[in-house]
Amino acid sequence: MTKSNKGAVVITGTSTGLGRATALLLDKQGYRVFAGVRTEKDAESLKQAASGFLTPIIMDITKEEQIRAASEFVSLAVGDEGVLGLVNNATAIVFGPLECVPIEDVRENFEVGIIGQIAVTQAFLPMLRKAKGRVINISSACGRIAEPYFGLLSAAKFTLEAFTDSLRMELFSSNVEVISVFPDQLKTEVYKKVEASYDRTFANMSSEAKAIYDKICRIYIQQTVEGHMNGMSCEKTANVILKSLEDRKPKRQYFAYSISSILSDTFLFLLKRLLPHQYFYDLYFKIMNFD
């Protein structure tokens, strides 16, 4: 049986969560999915859940040689057809006070959160240009409003938004669309990565730093756990990514939010635009119950 082929799509970070849900949805919808994973175990797990047409590719986006090998493999597979979509989904989770986060975690945050995104985009752009395809960057609310203790994630996502805007202008003449998707908090176990990240930071904190930061960090972690346990399903968010890929006239930004999140985040974003910087962050701190 020949499967309907709507075009080739490359997705990074498909081992778990949103990346996996997106890869499986696009595969089901008839796309030729090349799903980036970091291990053979993850590749096998994804293949078991997908059709025989999904192709896992080993691609740790912090490793230049793996990006190059993956792009060469996909280029040979798609030929002149090119790549219809690149979904930059991979991300790193680093949590803790900026004063104390180990520098190796800081480097990993930016290697995964922005440098790897740019490297993958550079590698696949010739194929995207052939298909007049789309770059879909998975952003975050903290790419619009900086959050305490998620400062490194915010820094990476703010940078990703700048990259997205600049790339959109540069690729205008190539008819390659560049899009941001903003997911709500997702019903995943990503909070375990938050907890693990803070454990690494906490282990190296001085007694003075622990006295300053530990209580408030653990409050924030608990809020993160509750938010993700009650979050939006990855499948619903994957449908928004599918829409951003298929819309005839795509928007620059798509928001995969619940109604309550739309209202609260829009309210905060408007306040940030309207209020003086100091007043906004004083108010934000109170809203988050950190005063």
Backbone as CSV, one residue per row, in Angstrom:
resi,resn,N_x,N_y,N_z,CA_x,CA_y,CA_z,C_x,C_y,C_z
1,MET,0.850,-1.194,0.000,0.000,0.000,0.000,0.883,1.240,0.000
2,THR,0.573,2.195,-0.858,1.346,3.423,-0.943,0.694,4.492,-0.097
3,LYS,1.483,5.092,0.757,0.958,6.117,1.637,0.915,7.462,0.927
4,SER,-0.153,8.263,1.188,-0.217,9.627,0.678,0.941,10.423,1.274
5,ASN,1.684,11.100,0.423,2.845,11.850,0.893,2.594,13.330,0.700
6,LYS,2.380,14.029,1.808,2.131,15.468,1.741,3.420,16.274,1.694
7,GLY,4.545,15.619,1.852,5.817,16.320,1.867,6.644,15.904,3.064
8,ALA,7.916,16.259,3.018,8.856,15.868,4.075,8.912,16.928,5.168
9,VAL,8.942,16.467,6.416,9.065,17.351,7.573,10.144,16.801,8.500
10,VAL,11.025,17.665,8.959,12.062,17.308,9.923,11.682,17.905,11.274
11,ILE,11.739,17.096,12.317,11.382,17.551,13.667,12.518,17.186,14.622
12,THR,12.956,18.131,15.430,13.986,17.832,16.428,13.333,17.537,17.773
13,GLY,14.053,16.791,18.601,13.589,16.524,19.963,12.314,15.720,20.025
14,THR,12.292,14.564,19.342,11.051,13.779,19.258,11.030,12.556,20.183
15,SER,11.966,12.458,21.094,12.009,11.284,21.966,10.806,11.215,22.894
16,THR,10.362,12.374,23.392,9.263,12.427,24.358,8.425,13.671,24.101
17,GLY,7.345,13.777,24.856,6.590,15.013,24.936,6.041,15.539,23.634
18,LEU,6.133,16.861,23.470,5.548,17.535,22.316,6.181,17.081,21.010
19,GLY,7.488,16.889,20.988,8.150,16.455,19.760,7.661,15.100,19.297
20,ARG,7.526,14.182,20.225,7.030,12.846,19.884,5.586,12.915,19.387
21,ALA,4.736,13.669,20.103,3.333,13.793,19.696,3.214,14.410,18.311
22,THR,4.050,15.395,18.017,4.007,16.050,16.707,4.464,15.104,15.604
23,ALA,5.532,14.365,15.875,6.024,13.405,14.876,4.958,12.356,14.556
24,LEU,4.291,11.837,15.578,3.273,10.802,15.359,2.047,11.365,14.646
25,LEU,1.661,12.599,14.985,0.506,13.207,14.322,0.787,13.461,12.842
26,LEU,1.937,14.048,12.545,2.253,14.352,11.147,2.421,13.065,10.336
27,ASP,2.982,12.046,10.962,3.078,10.742,10.300,1.685,10.216,9.967
28,LYS,0.771,10.315,10.927,-0.601,9.846,10.719,-1.303,10.643,9.627
29,GLN,-0.950,11.926,9.506,-1.592,12.801,8.529,-1.018,12.652,7.117
30,GLY,-0.021,11.811,6.964,0.495,11.545,5.632,1.776,12.253,5.260
31,TYR,2.439,12.889,6.231,3.717,13.532,5.957,4.851,12.518,6.054
32,ARG,5.903,12.798,5.345,7.107,11.963,5.414,7.981,12.541,6.526
33,VAL,7.898,11.950,7.699,8.505,12.532,8.893,9.902,11.982,9.129
34,PHE,10.854,12.895,9.303,12.202,12.560,9.753,12.316,13.090,11.174
35,ALA,12.338,12.167,12.128,12.209,12.513,13.537,13.561,12.438,14.243
36,GLY,14.036,13.573,14.709,15.331,13.630,15.374,15.284,13.093,16.791
37,VAL,16.142,12.136,17.087,16.283,11.564,18.432,17.771,11.483,18.760
38,ARG,18.067,11.234,20.029,19.482,11.200,20.420,20.039,9.801,20.601
39,THR,19.158,8.803,20.748,19.643,7.439,20.994,18.893,6.425,20.137
40,GLU,19.515,5.291,19.921,18.872,4.201,19.179,17.647,3.680,19.930
41,LYS,17.704,3.694,21.255,16.560,3.258,22.056,15.348,4.142,21.782
42,ASP,15.573,5.464,21.737,14.478,6.391,21.442,13.971,6.196,20.017
43,ALA,14.880,5.920,19.102,14.497,5.694,17.709,13.592,4.473,17.595
44,GLU,13.954,3.406,18.285,13.170,2.175,18.221,11.786,2.370,18.845
45,SER,11.731,3.091,19.957,10.456,3.362,20.620,9.521,4.138,19.701
46,LEU,10.059,5.126,18.998,9.244,5.936,18.098,8.765,5.118,16.902
47,LYS,9.643,4.286,16.377,9.265,3.444,15.234,8.130,2.491,15.606
48,GLN,8.164,1.977,16.821,7.119,1.049,17.267,5.753,1.733,17.330
49,ALA,5.746,3.039,17.626,4.489,3.765,17.783,3.977,4.366,16.481
50,ALA,4.832,4.444,15.458,4.487,5.125,14.216,4.195,4.125,13.106
51,SER,3.880,4.681,11.937,3.731,3.832,10.759,5.123,3.464,10.250
52,GLY,5.164,2.619,9.253,6.450,2.233,8.689,7.083,3.309,7.836
53,PHE,6.406,4.467,7.725,6.912,5.531,6.864,7.689,6.597,7.631
54,LEU,7.576,6.608,8.969,8.345,7.566,9.782,9.783,7.088,9.885
55,THR,10.719,8.013,9.735,12.142,7.672,9.787,12.823,8.402,10.933
56,PRO,13.186,7.694,12.010,13.989,8.347,13.059,15.404,8.617,12.546
57,ILE,15.968,9.744,12.936,17.359,10.061,12.600,18.088,10.473,13.880
58,ILE,19.269,9.929,14.079,20.063,10.288,15.258,20.603,11.696,15.044
59,MET,20.137,12.632,15.883,20.570,14.015,15.726,20.534,14.745,17.065
60,ASP,21.632,14.694,17.776,21.843,15.547,18.942,22.233,16.915,18.389
61,ILE,21.406,17.931,18.617,21.634,19.209,17.947,22.811,19.994,18.522
62,THR,23.467,19.449,19.543,24.703,20.078,20.019,25.931,19.489,19.335
63,LYS,25.736,18.497,18.464,26.857,17.826,17.804,26.823,18.125,16.299
64,GLU,27.797,18.902,15.859,27.829,19.348,14.472,27.872,18.186,13.490
65,GLU,28.631,17.136,13.836,28.769,16.017,12.912,27.448,15.262,12.752
66,GLN,26.652,15.188,13.813,25.358,14.525,13.718,24.369,15.351,12.895
67,ILE,24.401,16.661,13.051,23.539,17.530,12.235,23.900,17.384,10.766
68,ARG,25.193,17.386,10.477,25.643,17.260,9.085,25.234,15.909,8.503
69,ALA,25.431,14.837,9.258,25.067,13.504,8.770,23.558,13.398,8.547
70,ALA,22.760,13.966,9.466,21.304,13.919,9.335,20.843,14.700,8.113
71,SER,21.423,15.882,7.889,21.003,16.698,6.744,21.394,16.038,5.429
72,GLU,22.548,15.392,5.391,22.958,14.684,4.171,22.034,13.503,3.894
73,PHE,21.657,12.791,4.957,20.740,11.657,4.803,19.389,12.121,4.257
74,VAL,18.833,13.179,4.862,17.528,13.687,4.428,17.613,14.238,3.009
75,SER,18.698,14.936,2.696,18.859,15.496,1.356,18.835,14.410,0.285
76,LEU,19.524,13.298,0.544,19.510,12.180,-0.406,18.115,11.559,-0.504
77,ALA,17.414,11.517,0.619,16.089,10.877,0.644,15.038,11.695,-0.097
78,VAL,15.097,13.031,0.014,14.032,13.861,-0.563,14.371,14.369,-1.963
79,GLY,15.662,14.436,-2.296,16.070,14.902,-3.624,15.577,16.309,-3.925
80,ASP,15.090,16.504,-5.145,14.650,17.830,-5.583,13.338,18.272,-4.940
81,GLU,12.651,17.337,-4.299,11.391,17.679,-3.622,11.625,18.651,-2.476
82,GLY,12.765,18.520,-1.814,13.072,19.391,-0.686,12.292,19.036,0.563
83,VAL,12.369,19.923,1.542,11.726,19.717,2.844,10.650,20.776,3.037
84,LEU,9.440,20.313,3.332,8.300,21.216,3.478,8.312,21.943,4.817
85,GLY,8.815,21.281,5.849,8.791,21.902,7.164,9.945,21.457,8.044
86,LEU,10.458,22.398,8.840,11.439,22.102,9.883,10.851,22.591,11.192
87,VAL,10.634,21.666,12.131,10.097,22.018,13.442,11.238,21.964,14.450
88,ASN,11.692,23.128,14.875,12.762,23.217,15.870,12.133,23.121,17.259
89,ASN,12.094,21.910,17.782,11.401,21.641,19.037,12.342,21.365,20.207
90,ALA,13.539,20.878,19.944,14.444,20.478,21.037,14.713,21.660,21.972
91,THR,14.760,21.368,23.266,15.045,22.428,24.236,15.742,21.828,25.445
92,ALA,16.401,22.685,26.199,17.041,22.270,27.450,16.299,22.927,28.606
93,ILE,16.232,22.259,29.733,15.586,22.802,30.925,16.651,23.033,31.987
94,VAL,16.914,24.304,32.292,17.851,24.669,33.351,17.109,25.576,34.320
95,PHE,17.086,25.185,35.577,16.320,25.922,36.575,17.198,26.262,37.769
96,GLY,17.054,27.480,38.265,17.762,27.882,39.468,18.163,29.329,39.411
97,PRO,18.605,29.891,40.534,19.041,31.288,40.553,20.275,31.484,39.672
98,LEU,20.263,32.530,38.883,21.350,32.771,37.937,22.703,32.897,38.634
99,GLU,22.689,33.337,39.874,23.924,33.477,40.646,24.605,32.131,40.873
100,CYS,23.810,31.050,40.841,24.316,29.769,41.326,24.346,28.645,40.295
101,VAL,23.671,28.792,39.154,23.608,27.701,38.178,25.011,27.362,37.679
102,PRO,25.402,26.088,37.687,26.729,25.712,37.189,26.929,26.168,35.743
103,ILE,28.133,26.665,35.457,28.409,27.211,34.130,28.253,26.147,33.039
104,GLU,28.516,24.892,33.345,28.329,23.856,32.321,26.849,23.727,31.945
105,ASP,25.942,23.974,32.910,24.512,23.963,32.599,24.125,25.192,31.783
106,VAL,24.772,26.319,32.074,24.534,27.531,31.283,24.912,27.278,29.823
107,ARG,26.063,26.658,29.620,26.511,26.365,28.247,25.549,25.410,27.547
108,GLU,25.108,24.368,28.249,24.173,23.424,27.639,22.876,24.118,27.261
109,ASN,22.396,25.009,28.128,21.161,25.736,27.862,21.219,26.466,26.522
110,PHE,22.330,27.164,26.267,22.431,27.927,25.025,22.835,27.055,23.836
111,GLU,23.575,25.993,24.085,23.914,25.067,22.997,22.658,24.428,22.424
112,VAL,21.753,24.009,23.321,20.513,23.382,22.858,19.482,24.435,22.469
113,GLY,19.347,25.463,23.304,18.240,26.399,23.168,18.347,27.385,22.030
114,ILE,19.577,27.667,21.551,19.687,28.618,20.441,20.768,28.231,19.438
115,ILE,21.969,27.868,19.891,23.036,27.557,18.936,22.667,26.343,18.095
116,GLY,22.160,25.295,18.746,21.737,24.105,18.011,20.584,24.390,17.067
117,GLN,19.658,25.270,17.489,18.529,25.628,16.621,19.022,26.305,15.335
118,ILE,19.979,27.207,15.503,20.525,27.906,14.337,21.282,26.928,13.445
119,ALA,22.078,26.049,14.063,22.861,25.081,13.283,21.964,24.171,12.459
120,VAL,20.877,23.677,13.067,19.946,22.805,12.334,19.268,23.581,11.206
121,THR,18.859,24.804,11.485,18.196,25.621,10.463,19.127,25.876,9.290
122,GLN,20.379,26.209,9.571,21.352,26.414,8.494,21.497,25.164,7.636
123,ALA,21.547,24.019,8.299,21.777,22.764,7.572,20.624,22.413,6.645
124,PHE,19.393,22.720,7.055,18.225,22.289,6.277,17.646,23.386,5.383
125,LEU,18.155,24.604,5.473,17.574,25.686,4.673,17.643,25.457,3.158
126,PRO,18.726,24.913,2.619,18.707,24.655,1.165,17.557,23.745,0.745
127,MET,17.220,22.766,1.579,16.102,21.865,1.274,14.758,22.564,1.472
128,LEU,14.662,23.435,2.464,13.438,24.196,2.681,13.191,25.171,1.528
129,ARG,14.244,25.743,1.013,14.107,26.685,-0.101,13.568,25.977,-1.354
130,LYS,14.007,24.742,-1.567,13.511,23.977,-2.726,12.002,23.791,-2.665
131,ALA,11.476,23.547,-1.481,10.050,23.260,-1.318,9.238,24.503,-0.958
132,LYS,9.931,25.660,-0.840,9.268,26.868,-0.327,8.549,26.519,0.974
133,GLY,9.336,25.927,1.868,8.779,25.362,3.090,8.682,26.342,4.238
134,ARG,8.592,25.801,5.444,8.380,26.611,6.643,9.312,26.176,7.765
135,VAL,9.871,27.163,8.451,10.607,26.934,9.692,9.645,27.240,10.831
136,ILE,9.424,26.266,11.694,8.497,26.427,12.817,9.299,26.279,14.105
137,ASN,9.484,27.393,14.799,10.266,27.396,16.031,9.335,27.329,17.231
138,ILE,9.590,26.363,18.111,8.755,26.194,19.305,9.285,27.111,20.398
139,SER,8.507,28.135,20.695,8.910,29.155,21.652,8.298,28.869,23.018
140,SER,8.060,29.910,23.798,7.526,29.753,25.143,7.043,31.112,25.631
141,ALA,6.107,31.080,26.582,5.662,32.335,27.194,6.832,33.080,27.816
142,CYS,7.833,32.327,28.300,8.984,33.002,28.908,9.924,33.578,27.851
143,GLY,9.555,33.436,26.575,10.232,34.168,25.516,9.597,35.520,25.269
144,ARG,8.516,35.813,26.010,7.844,37.111,25.925,7.985,37.882,27.234
145,ILE,7.957,37.163,28.356,8.116,37.774,29.677,9.122,36.937,30.457
146,ALA,10.219,37.558,30.866,11.261,36.827,31.590,10.738,36.372,32.957
147,GLU,11.126,35.156,33.331,10.683,34.596,34.599,11.870,34.376,35.522
148,PRO,11.671,34.582,36.840,12.752,34.282,37.782,13.008,32.786,37.841
149,TYR,14.266,32.427,38.017,14.715,31.035,38.185,14.616,30.204,36.910
150,PHE,13.842,30.668,35.958,13.891,30.145,34.593,14.592,31.168,33.699
151,GLY,15.500,31.927,34.294,16.149,33.011,33.568,16.920,32.551,32.346
152,LEU,17.544,31.381,32.438,18.323,30.894,31.293,17.402,30.416,30.168
153,LEU,16.296,29.746,30.529,15.320,29.363,29.515,14.735,30.612,28.866
154,SER,14.413,31.626,29.684,13.902,32.883,29.143,14.915,33.520,28.196
155,ALA,16.172,33.527,28.588,17.207,34.133,27.739,17.307,33.420,26.405
156,ALA,17.246,32.081,26.428,17.316,31.311,25.183,16.088,31.561,24.314
157,LYS,14.904,31.614,24.933,13.672,31.806,24.158,13.555,33.240,23.638
158,PHE,13.995,34.239,24.405,14.033,35.602,23.885,14.953,35.670,22.666
159,THR,16.095,35.002,22.770,17.035,34.979,21.639,16.437,34.245,20.459
160,LEU,15.719,33.144,20.725,15.066,32.405,19.656,14.028,33.271,18.942
161,GLU,13.310,34.098,19.699,12.339,35.004,19.081,13.036,36.037,18.186
162,ALA,14.177,36.554,18.637,14.931,37.497,17.799,15.431,36.806,16.534
163,PHE,15.938,35.593,16.689,16.383,34.792,15.543,15.227,34.562,14.573
164,THR,14.066,34.221,15.110,12.889,33.964,14.277,12.504,35.204,13.477
165,ASP,12.452,36.351,14.142,12.063,37.589,13.455,13.069,37.985,12.381
166,SER,14.344,37.893,12.702,15.375,38.254,11.717,15.376,37.290,10.537
167,LEU,15.252,35.993,10.842,15.253,34.988,9.779,14.053,35.175,8.859
168,ARG,12.904,35.519,9.431,11.699,35.741,8.628,11.943,36.834,7.580
169,MET,12.572,37.919,7.991,12.853,39.015,7.059,13.881,38.602,6.011
170,GLU,14.896,37.861,6.445,15.959,37.470,5.514,15.474,36.471,4.471
171,LEU,14.482,35.648,4.827,14.000,34.615,3.913,12.757,35.036,3.128
172,PHE,12.360,36.278,3.269,11.156,36.754,2.590,11.229,36.524,1.087
173,SER,12.365,36.835,0.491,12.494,36.698,-0.969,12.574,35.237,-1.405
174,SER,12.853,34.328,-0.463,12.939,32.898,-0.783,11.602,32.187,-0.640
175,ASN,10.583,32.930,-0.183,9.255,32.337,0.051,9.293,31.204,1.070
176,VAL,10.198,31.321,2.022,10.246,30.390,3.156,9.645,31.108,4.363
177,GLU,8.538,30.582,4.876,7.869,31.182,6.029,8.606,30.795,7.315
178,VAL,8.641,31.725,8.278,9.268,31.469,9.574,8.258,31.815,10.662
179,ILE,7.955,30.836,11.506,6.796,30.900,12.401,7.217,30.553,13.829
180,SER,6.593,31.216,14.798,6.731,30.846,16.213,5.460,30.175,16.695
181,VAL,5.613,29.096,17.442,4.483,28.463,18.129,4.741,28.552,19.630
182,PHE,3.741,29.066,20.357,3.851,29.227,21.804,2.956,28.206,22.493
183,PRO,3.531,27.137,23.049,2.707,26.152,23.769,2.329,26.664,25.156
184,ASP,1.196,26.205,25.653,0.820,26.377,27.052,1.664,25.408,27.879
185,GLN,1.508,25.437,29.197,2.128,24.384,29.995,1.540,23.045,29.557
186,LEU,2.415,22.075,29.365,2.004,20.796,28.795,1.936,19.710,29.861
187,LYS,1.013,18.796,29.650,0.868,17.673,30.583,1.960,16.653,30.282
188,THR,3.154,16.952,30.763,4.303,16.073,30.595,5.033,15.966,31.931
189,GLU,6.085,15.185,31.947,6.896,15.052,33.158,8.150,15.916,33.073
190,VAL,8.059,17.035,32.335,9.213,17.920,32.212,9.607,18.495,33.570
191,TYR,8.646,18.552,34.504,8.969,19.059,35.836,10.062,18.219,36.504
192,LYS,10.184,16.947,36.095,11.267,16.130,36.652,12.630,16.669,36.235
193,LYS,12.691,17.207,35.019,13.935,17.828,34.561,14.202,19.117,35.331
194,VAL,13.125,19.836,35.668,13.268,21.047,36.482,13.836,20.687,37.851
195,GLU,13.266,19.664,38.458,13.735,19.236,39.775,15.178,18.757,39.719
196,ALA,15.525,17.984,38.686,16.896,17.473,38.556,17.888,18.612,38.347
197,SER,17.484,19.602,37.548,18.351,20.749,37.312,18.607,21.510,38.611
198,TYR,17.545,21.709,39.390,17.724,22.440,40.645,18.556,21.638,41.641
199,ASP,18.403,20.332,41.654,19.219,19.495,42.542,20.710,19.694,42.249
200,ARG,21.071,19.781,40.952,22.487,20.012,40.597,22.948,21.376,41.089
201,THR,22.079,22.367,40.917,22.430,23.713,41.363,22.523,23.774,42.884
202,PHE,21.540,23.189,43.561,21.481,23.223,45.021,22.719,22.589,45.642
203,ALA,23.201,21.523,45.014,24.365,20.805,45.564,25.611,21.683,45.623
204,ASN,25.662,22.707,44.770,26.845,23.570,44.713,26.617,24.945,45.337
205,MET,25.438,25.153,45.924,25.136,26.451,46.513,25.756,26.584,47.902
206,SER,26.184,27.778,48.229,26.699,28.046,49.568,25.544,28.091,50.560
207,SER,25.867,28.020,51.838,24.833,28.104,52.875,24.085,29.423,52.779
208,GLU,24.819,30.486,52.478,24.190,31.802,52.342,23.208,31.820,51.170
209,ALA,23.615,31.260,50.032,22.751,31.237,48.851,21.511,30.377,49.107
210,LYS,21.695,29.259,49.814,20.538,28.408,50.132,19.527,29.161,50.989
211,ALA,20.027,29.946,51.935,19.137,30.718,52.801,18.366,31.769,52.007
212,ILE,19.004,32.317,50.984,18.370,33.358,50.170,17.353,32.771,49.199
213,TYR,17.723,31.670,48.553,16.967,31.218,47.382,16.129,29.955,47.560
214,ASP,16.508,29.071,48.471,15.932,27.720,48.429,14.419,27.709,48.617
215,LYS,13.907,28.447,49.590,12.471,28.421,49.869,11.670,28.870,48.645
216,ILE,12.063,29.964,48.049,11.309,30.508,46.920,11.448,29.616,45.678
217,CYS,12.619,28.998,45.493,12.803,28.089,44.364,11.891,26.879,44.490
218,ARG,11.763,26.361,45.685,10.927,25.175,45.879,9.440,25.518,45.726
219,ILE,9.040,26.729,46.097,7.666,27.176,45.828,7.423,27.201,44.324
220,TYR,8.393,27.743,43.600,8.266,27.845,42.141,8.234,26.459,41.496
221,ILE,9.050,25.539,42.006,9.044,24.171,41.479,7.675,23.529,41.700
222,GLN,7.095,23.719,42.882,5.787,23.138,43.167,4.724,23.699,42.230
223,GLN,4.790,24.998,41.956,3.853,25.598,41.003,4.057,25.015,39.606
224,THR,5.310,24.758,39.250,5.615,24.168,37.946,5.059,22.755,37.852
225,VAL,5.231,21.976,38.914,4.702,20.606,38.946,3.186,20.627,38.760
226,GLU,2.502,21.481,39.515,1.040,21.562,39.431,0.600,22.027,38.049
227,GLY,1.328,22.996,37.486,0.982,23.510,36.167,1.088,22.449,35.093
228,HIS,2.129,21.633,35.160,2.314,20.603,34.137,1.392,19.405,34.356
229,MET,1.097,19.079,35.590,0.178,17.968,35.833,-1.224,18.289,35.326
230,ASN,-1.578,19.585,35.330,-2.894,20.018,34.867,-2.827,20.727,33.519
231,GLY,-1.741,20.521,32.808,-1.511,21.257,31.575,-2.260,20.709,30.374
232,MET,-2.029,21.366,29.241,-2.647,20.954,27.976,-1.951,19.705,27.450
233,SER,-2.702,18.862,26.780,-2.107,17.652,26.231,-1.169,17.989,25.076
234,CYS,-0.136,17.196,24.926,0.802,17.392,23.812,0.098,17.212,22.468
235,GLU,-0.901,16.337,22.437,-1.622,16.072,21.189,-2.368,17.309,20.705
236,LYS,-3.004,18.056,21.631,-3.700,19.284,21.236,-2.713,20.314,20.700
237,THR,-1.575,20.426,21.347,-0.564,21.382,20.894,0.009,20.962,19.549
238,ALA,0.186,19.663,19.352,0.674,19.164,18.060,-0.273,19.553,16.937
239,ASN,-1.566,19.600,17.219,-2.528,20.019,16.211,-2.346,21.482,15.815
240,VAL,-1.908,22.308,16.742,-1.608,23.711,16.420,-0.377,23.783,15.518
241,ILE,0.617,22.945,15.787,1.802,22.890,14.924,1.407,22.440,13.521
242,LEU,0.531,21.442,13.447,0.019,20.986,12.148,-0.664,22.137,11.413
243,LYS,-1.458,22.918,12.116,-2.147,24.063,11.494,-1.133,25.083,10.981
244,SER,-0.088,25.338,11.749,0.928,26.303,11.309,1.656,25.816,10.058
245,LEU,1.704,24.511,9.872,2.341,23.927,8.691,1.415,23.976,7.480
246,GLU,0.110,23.865,7.717,-0.838,23.702,6.615,-1.601,24.961,6.224
247,ASP,-1.684,25.958,7.097,-2.430,27.174,6.751,-1.900,27.772,5.453
248,ARG,-2.817,28.124,4.553,-2.407,28.673,3.259,-1.685,30.006,3.446
249,LYS,-2.189,30.823,4.357,-1.533,32.083,4.710,-1.211,32.029,6.199
250,PRO,-0.057,31.485,6.558,0.248,31.272,7.978,0.453,32.577,8.727
251,LYS,0.090,32.543,10.001,0.362,33.674,10.888,1.828,33.621,11.325
252,ARG,2.311,34.733,11.815,3.688,34.745,12.310,3.806,34.028,13.644
253,GLN,2.730,34.048,14.425,2.747,33.422,15.742,1.457,32.643,15.948
254,TYR,1.595,31.453,16.545,0.453,30.624,16.911,0.532,30.350,18.414
255,PHE,-0.638,30.418,19.076,-0.681,30.216,20.521,-1.535,28.989,20.835
256,ALA,-0.887,27.969,21.369,-1.594,26.740,21.762,-1.939,26.862,23.237
257,TYR,-2.887,27.747,23.530,-3.209,28.085,24.913,-4.643,27.703,25.252
258,SER,-4.851,27.424,26.532,-6.209,27.362,27.057,-6.740,28.787,27.171
259,ILE,-8.058,28.938,27.307,-8.654,30.270,27.413,-8.092,31.029,28.607
260,SER,-7.961,30.355,29.740,-7.461,31.027,30.947,-6.025,31.504,30.751
261,SER,-5.206,30.704,30.073,-3.821,31.101,29.830,-3.744,32.258,28.844
262,ILE,-4.605,32.241,27.822,-4.647,33.346,26.864,-4.943,34.647,27.600
263,LEU,-5.947,34.620,28.479,-6.339,35.833,29.186,-5.235,36.314,30.117
264,SER,-4.658,35.400,30.904,-3.653,35.813,31.881,-2.364,36.259,31.203
265,ASP,-1.906,35.521,30.198,-0.654,35.882,29.527,-0.799,37.149,28.707
266,THR,-1.951,37.312,28.026,-2.176,38.539,27.260,-2.227,39.740,28.182
267,PHE,-2.886,39.577,29.328,-2.957,40.647,30.322,-1.556,41.050,30.784
268,LEU,-0.738,40.050,31.114,0.620,40.347,31.577,1.462,40.998,30.483
269,PHE,1.312,40.483,29.246,2.106,41.040,28.154,1.721,42.487,27.875
270,LEU,0.426,42.799,27.937,-0.017,44.179,27.748,0.505,45.079,28.866
271,LEU,0.455,44.575,30.098,0.988,45.351,31.218,2.470,45.637,31.021
272,LYS,3.199,44.645,30.532,4.634,44.844,30.313,4.884,45.936,29.277
273,ARG,4.028,45.977,28.245,4.175,46.994,27.205,3.790,48.389,27.708
274,LEU,2.831,48.440,28.648,2.266,49.731,29.053,2.912,50.332,30.292
275,LEU,3.336,49.473,31.225,3.858,49.971,32.500,5.360,50.192,32.447
276,PRO,5.863,51.138,33.231,7.321,51.251,33.393,7.895,49.933,33.910
277,HIS,9.099,49.646,33.517,9.735,48.358,33.805,9.641,47.980,35.281
278,GLN,10.013,48.909,36.165,10.049,48.589,37.583,8.664,48.279,38.124
279,TYR,7.652,49.042,37.702,6.292,48.804,38.177,5.783,47.445,37.714
280,PHE,6.096,47.100,36.463,5.614,45.816,35.954,6.167,44.664,36.769
281,TYR,7.480,44.669,37.009,8.062,43.515,37.703,7.718,43.488,39.187
282,ASP,7.451,44.645,39.785,6.920,44.642,41.151,5.557,43.951,41.176
283,LEU,4.707,44.294,40.204,3.378,43.696,40.115,3.468,42.208,39.794
284,TYR,4.354,41.852,38.862,4.513,40.453,38.455,4.935,39.589,39.642
285,PHE,5.836,40.125,40.459,6.307,39.374,41.625,5.155,39.108,42.596
286,LYS,4.263,40.085,42.738,3.125,39.901,43.628,2.119,38.911,43.048
287,ILE,1.878,39.011,41.743,0.952,38.073,41.096,1.420,36.637,41.275
288,MET,2.731,36.421,41.199,3.292,35.074,41.338,3.430,34.641,42.797
289,ASN,2.955,35.507,43.713,2.961,35.177,45.152,4.355,34.991,45.724
290,PHE,5.287,35.835,45.259,6.660,35.716,45.750,7.009,36.857,46.715
291,ASP,6.065,37.733,46.986,6.392,38.862,47.882,6.344,38.426,49.344
